[in-house]
């Protein structure tokens, strides 16, 4: 597979993944964090949820850069 094809596929997959992931976190938050949940629990949930997408995204970006020398 050529570099440009891999980059195109990876970019499309990354955009779809980030959108779907954000929608899932946004919809799970209000279900888990009912009224009266402490502020620190809300902060922890959204901090972890906001950063957890970086692990699969990093693997995808690594795949996109496969075979290149930096």
N, C-alpha and C positions, 0 to 999 in steps of 0.2 A: 504494500500500500504506500502510495507516495505521501510525502510530508504534507502537501496542501490538502489532500483528501482527509488525512488523519486530523488535521487542524480543523477543517470544516465540520467533520462529524463530531469531534470533541467539543467545539464551540456550541453547536446545536444541542448536544446532550447536556452540556453544562448549563445553558440557559433554561432548558426544560427542567433539569434537576433542581436548580435554585428556586424557580417559580413554584414547583410542586412542593418542595421542602418548606418554603415560606408559608404556603397555604396550609400545610399540615400543622405547623407550629402555631400559626395564628388561630387555627380552629381548636387545637387541643388546649391552648392556654386558658381560655375562659371556662372550659369544662373542669380542668384540674384545679385551677385557682379560683375557687368560689369566693363570694364576698366574705370578707373577714380574714382572708389569708394574710399573714404578716408580710410587710413590705420586703423583708429580706428573702422570703421564699419566692416572691414574684421576681425579684431581681435575679436570684439564682437561676430560676427557670428560664427567663428570657436571655440571660447571659450564656447559659449552657446551650440553649436552643439556637441562639444567634451565632455561636461559634462552632457548633458540631458539624455544620455543613462543610467546613473547611477540610476535614479529613477525606471524605470521598472526592471532593473537588481536587485536592492535591494529587490523589491517585489518578484521576482523569487527566490532569495536566501533565503528570509524569508520563502517562501513556501517549499523550499528544506530542511530547518532546522526545519520544523514544528514537534512538538511532542518531541523534544529533550530538555534536560535541560543542559544549559551551565554552 
